[in-house]
Amino acid sequence: MLREKGKYASATENRRFVWEKVMWPLILELNSISFTTVQYKKIRDAVCKDLVIPSSKIAGGFVSLLLKGILYKENNLYSIHYRLIPYMRLKADCDYATAVRETNTK
């Protein structure tokens, strides 16, 4: 019998999906630490179309990345945490676990 995931597991799965399939590819494509809502929605919609999933299914992942402090919002721009900038400059792979580890160090 399959069990449904709890709300924390689902939230983490959504954050991971949005980070690895939408956000990090967007950052690398733009080669910039910041992006607009329009830029985000364009790549999000393309990913959702390719994977045949509704964008509403991953909407919470984006907000959750903001709440976790991996992304920041200022006026009409979103940007990544400053500790992720070296990964962007190197065009390195920055999976969700790495992003969390880098942004949660005290």
C-alpha positions as CSV (number, residue, x, y, z in Angstrom):
1,M,0.0,0.0,0.0
2,L,1.4,3.4,-1.0
3,R,1.4,6.2,1.6
4,E,0.9,9.8,0.7
5,K,3.7,12.2,1.5
6,G,3.3,14.5,4.4
7,K,3.1,18.2,3.8
8,Y,6.8,18.8,4.7
9,A,8.0,16.1,2.2
10,S,5.8,17.6,-0.5
11,A,7.1,21.1,0.2
12,T,10.7,19.9,0.0
13,E,9.9,18.0,-3.2
14,N,8.3,21.1,-4.8
15,R,11.3,23.3,-3.7
16,R,13.8,20.8,-5.1
17,F,11.9,20.5,-8.4
18,V,11.6,24.3,-8.9
19,W,15.2,24.9,-8.0
20,E,16.7,22.1,-10.1
21,K,14.4,22.3,-13.1
22,V,13.5,26.0,-13.3
23,M,15.5,28.3,-11.1
24,W,19.1,27.2,-11.5
25,P,18.8,26.6,-15.3
26,L,17.3,30.2,-15.5
27,I,20.2,31.7,-13.5
28,L,22.8,29.9,-15.6
29,E,21.0,30.9,-18.9
30,L,20.8,34.5,-17.9
31,N,24.3,34.5,-16.3
32,S,22.9,36.9,-13.8
33,I,22.1,36.7,-10.1
34,S,18.7,38.4,-10.6
35,F,15.7,37.8,-12.8
36,T,12.2,39.1,-13.3
37,T,8.8,37.4,-12.8
38,V,8.4,37.3,-16.6
39,Q,11.7,35.5,-17.1
40,Y,10.8,33.0,-14.4
41,K,7.3,32.3,-15.8
42,K,8.7,31.8,-19.3
43,I,11.0,29.0,-18.3
44,R,8.5,27.6,-15.8
45,D,5.9,27.3,-18.4
46,A,8.3,25.7,-20.8
47,V,9.3,23.1,-18.2
48,C,5.7,22.4,-17.3
49,K,4.8,22.0,-20.9
50,D,7.7,19.6,-21.5
51,L,6.8,17.5,-18.4
52,V,3.1,17.8,-18.9
53,I,2.3,19.1,-15.5
54,P,0.3,22.2,-14.5
55,S,2.2,25.2,-13.4
56,S,-0.1,25.4,-10.4
57,K,1.4,22.1,-9.1
58,I,4.8,23.7,-8.6
59,A,3.8,27.3,-7.7
60,G,4.3,26.7,-4.0
61,G,7.9,25.7,-4.6
62,F,8.9,29.1,-5.8
63,V,7.3,30.8,-2.7
64,S,8.9,28.2,-0.5
65,L,12.4,29.1,-1.9
66,L,11.7,32.7,-0.9
67,L,10.7,31.7,2.6
68,K,13.8,29.5,2.9
69,G,16.1,32.4,2.0
70,I,17.5,30.8,-1.1
71,L,15.8,33.6,-3.2
72,Y,15.2,37.2,-2.3
73,K,12.7,39.7,-3.7
74,E,13.5,43.4,-4.1
75,N,11.1,45.6,-6.0
76,N,10.4,43.8,-9.3
77,L,13.5,41.6,-9.2
78,Y,14.3,38.3,-7.6
79,S,17.8,37.3,-6.8
80,I,19.7,34.3,-5.5
81,H,21.5,34.2,-2.1
82,Y,24.9,35.8,-2.2
83,R,26.6,32.5,-1.3
84,L,25.4,30.9,-4.5
85,I,27.0,33.5,-6.7
86,P,30.4,31.6,-7.0
87,Y,28.5,28.6,-8.3
88,M,26.8,30.8,-11.0
89,R,30.1,32.4,-12.0
90,L,31.7,28.9,-12.4
91,K,28.6,27.6,-14.2
92,A,28.7,24.8,-11.7
93,D,26.0,22.4,-10.9
94,C,24.2,23.6,-7.8
95,D,21.6,21.1,-6.7
96,Y,19.0,21.9,-4.1
97,A,21.0,20.2,-1.3
98,T,24.0,22.4,-2.1
99,A,21.8,25.5,-2.2
100,V,20.3,24.7,1.2
101,R,23.7,23.9,2.7
102,E,25.2,27.2,1.4
103,T,22.4,29.4,2.5
104,N,21.9,27.9,5.9
105,T,25.5,28.2,7.2
106,K,25.7,30.4,10.1
